[in-house]
């Protein structure tokens, strides 16, 4: 009897120890998972800024999760500081940085590769939050808002694509270029918005001075794309040709030929356009989009037979291509 009692007693003690260890482990796990929230009250504004800067150097997947966590911290920070402009501005910055992470491409890449239409829905949601918070911060402020926040707000307007360029420029009209010159992407954004708003000389001078648009192929491509968007086609043609002279990278050469092909096509210079699209196709023979453009040029030059032949070739490999079906139906 005594042995059985002793055994049961040891079993109960072991069960209690096991449960205690399990409870401690689970509590520790929860604490680690929500460490940012548990440490929130230890964060000062400056520490939050340091945390944001640290996250910006992480890999994209890590950045996304960390920024999402920070949006929650900033939301709590606002709850405790409802009249603080800094709380709203900081929250706006975090939402914008999360949106940039979700977009994946930099501003320069969106312009160079004509991807401005590829803003994901979840990124747009974050941009709306950024706009709302930064506007509230500006409304609460009695002093001039830092130029970087004005640029963030203007970029959010641009990405959301329902604010006119004039409204975007209005947000950055008083921005001191000296305050943003260390951020190449912001300088290029500032310059391009002014170009699109008609202040071409101002935009170009700022980009050439601080946007690094002459030192690298990437910068040259951005400058060429900016001039193309501003319909300064002669200048854009010269810049894309300079890119072709300075690179042997097939992807870049293909891009430059496509841009030149589109510029010449829009100017009704179909022979020149055909030449560049043909050179691009020689680099990538499987690109059906290039074949469609080549067909358009043949059609514009009056060679309907060759246009029909190349479009039929596209349809043979892509039977659901709506654009080609439409083009063939119009002949």
N, C-alpha and C positions, 0 to 999 in steps of 0.2 A: 504493500500500500504506500509506504513511505517513498519507495523508489519511483512508483508511478506518479505520485504527487510532485516529487522533485523534478521528474522529467517534464511534467506538464508546466511546472513553474518556469523551467529553463526555456521551454517552447514559447511561453507567453512573453518572457523577457526578450527573446530573439525576435519575436514578431514586432514588439514595440520598437526595438532598435532599428529593424528594417523599415518600419513605417516612418520613424523619425528621419532616417537617412533619406528615404524617398521624398518626404516633405521638404527637407532642406534642399535636396537636389532640384525639385520642381520649383521651389521659391527662387533658387539661384538662377535657374533657366529663365523664368519669367523676368527676373531682374535684369538679366543680360539682354534679353530680347527688347525690353522697354527701357534700356539704360539711359537713352537720351531724355525720356520723359522724367525718369526718376532724378536725373541730374539737372533738370531744367532750371530749378530754382537757384542752382549754383552758377548758372550762366549769367554773365553780365552782357550788355550789348556788345562790348568789344570782343568778348569770348565767342559770341555767336558769329560775329563777322569773321573771326579767325577760323571758326569751324567751317563756314561757307567757303572760305578761301582754300582750306585743306581739301574739301570735297572736290573742288574743281580740278584737282590734279589726279583724281582716281580714274580707273577704267570706266567706260560708259555704263555698264550694267551696275557697277557699284555706285556710280554717281546718281543714277536714277533712284535707287532704293534710299540712299542717304538724303537726297533732296526731298523725297516724299516724306521722310521722317522729319526733316527740318520744317516742312510746311505745317506739320502738326504743332511743332514747338512754337513757330511764329504765330500760329492761330491762338495758342494759349498766352503768348506774350502780349498779343493785342488785347485779349480779354482782361489782362491785368493792367494794361496801359492804354486805355481807350482814347486818351487825348494826346498820345505821343505820336508825333509825325514820324519819328525814327522807327517805331514799331510797324507802321503801315508800309513805309518805304522798304524796310528790310524784308517784310513778307512779300512785297511786290517783286523784289529782286530774286528771292528764292523761287517763286512761281515762274518767273521768266527763265531762270537758269534750268529749271526742270523742263520747261517747254523746249528750250534749246537742245537739251539732251534727247528729248523725244523726237525732235525734228531730224537729228543726226547730222545733217549737212550744216556747214558754216554758212554765214551770209554770203561770203564770196563764192562758195560752191553753188549755192542756189542761183546766183546771177550768172556765173560762168557756164553752168550746164543747163540753164533755163528750167529750174525745178521749183520755182516759187509757188507753183500750184500744188506741190506735194506736202502740204502741211497737215499732219494727221489730226484727227478729231480730238484726241486726248491732249495734244499739244495746244490746240486752240482753246480748250477749256482752261488750261493753265495760263494762257495768255490773257484770257478774260479776267482771271483772278489777279494777274499782275497789273492790268490796267486799273481795275477797281481799287486795289490797295495803293498804288502809286498816286492815283488821283486824290484819294483820301489824304494821303500824306502831304501832298502839295496844298490841299485845301486847309490843312491844319497848320501849315508852316507860316511863320511870320518873316522868315528870311528867304534868301534866294536858294532854290534847290540845287544841289550838286549836279553839274552837267551830265555826269554819267547816268543819273536817274532820268533825266530828260531824254537822253538817247535811248535808254531801255524802253521808256514809254513810247517813243516814236517808232522803235523797231517792232514793238508789239502791235501798234497800229498797222504797220506795213504787213506783217505776217498775217494779221486777221483779214486783210484785203477788202475792207469796206470803209476805209477812211481815205478820202482824196489826198493826193500828194501835197496839196496846199495845207491841209490840216497837219500832216506829218511834219512838214517844214516849219510850221508855226510852233511846234513843240521844241524844235532845235534851233530856232532863230537866234536865241540869246546864248546858245552854248559857246563856251570859250574853248576853242580848238586846243589850246595849250593843256586843258584839263583832260582831254581824251586822246591826245597824240600818242600815248604809250600803247593804245589798243588799236591795232591796224584795222580790225573789222569795223570798229565804230567810226574810224576816220573814213573808211570807204563808204560806209552807209551814209554818213553825213554828206560826203561829196556827191554821191549818186542821187540822193534826194534833191539836192540843190540843182543838179543837172536836169533832172526830170521836171523840176519846177521852173525851168527857164533860166536859172542863174548858172549858165554853163561855165563861164570863165572862173567864177568863184569855186564851183565844185571841182573842176579839173585842177586848179591851182592848189587846193587843199589836199587832194589825193596825190598829186605829184610831190608835194612837200612832205607829207607825213604818211601816205598810204602805201608806200613801197610798191608802186605800180610799174616801176621800170627796172627793178633789180632782179626780178625772177620771172620765169615763164608764167607762173600762176598770177603774178601781179599784172603782167602784160595782157593775159587773157581777160582779167577783170576789167582793165581799162578799155580793151576792145569791145567787150560786151556792154560796158557803160555807154560808149559812143554809139553802139548799134541801137541801144534802147532809146537814146536821145535823137535817133535818126540822123546822126552825123555819119552817113554811110561812107563817104570818101575817106574820112579819118579812120573809121573802123576797118575798112579794107586794107589800108596801109599797115595798121597794127596787127591784123591777123597774118598778113604776109611776112611781117617781121618775125612773128612767132614761128611760122613755117621755116624761115631761114635759120632759126636758132635751135631747132629741136629735131631729134630723130626718133622721138617717142611716137609710136603708131597711134596710140589713143589720142594724144594731143593733136597730131597731124590730122586725124580723122575729124576731130571736133572743129578745127580751124577751117577745113575744107567745107564742112557742113554749113558753118556760119557764113562763109563767103558765098556758098551756093545759094543760101536763102537771101542774102543781101542782093545779089545780082538778079535773082528771080523777082524780088519785090521791085526792082528797078526796070523790069522787063528786058533784062539783058540775058536772054535765055541761052545763048551759045556759051557765054562765060559761066553761067550757072551750071549748065550741063557738064562742063569740063570739071568743075570742082566736085560735083556729086559723083562723077565717074571716078575721080581720084580717091574719094572717100570709099567708094565701093571696092576699089582695087585693094584697099587695106582690109576691108571686112566684107567679103563676098556674100555672107549670109544675112546681111542686114536688109530686111524687106522694106523698111522705111526709106532707105536710100533709093531702092528701085522704084518706089512710088514717086519720089521726087524726079528721078530721071525720066519716068514716064510723063510726068507733068511738063517737063521741058520739051520732050519730043512732041507732045501734043500742041504746046504753045508755038513750036517752030513749024507746025503743020504736018508733021510726020505721024499721022494717026495710026498707021500700021505698026510702027515700032512701039508706039505708046501702048497699043492694045496688046502687043506681044509680051512686053515686059510686065504689064499689069496681070495678064493671064498667068504668067510665070509665078507671080506673087500669090495669086489665088490658088494655084496648084499646091502650094506648100502651106497656105493659110486660107482655107475655104470660108472661114467666118469673117474675113477682113471686110468690115462694112465700108470703109473708105474706098477700097478698090472696087467693090461691087457698085458703089455709087458712081465712081469715075467711068467705069465700063458702061453703065446704064445711060450715061450722058452722051456717049459717042454715037 
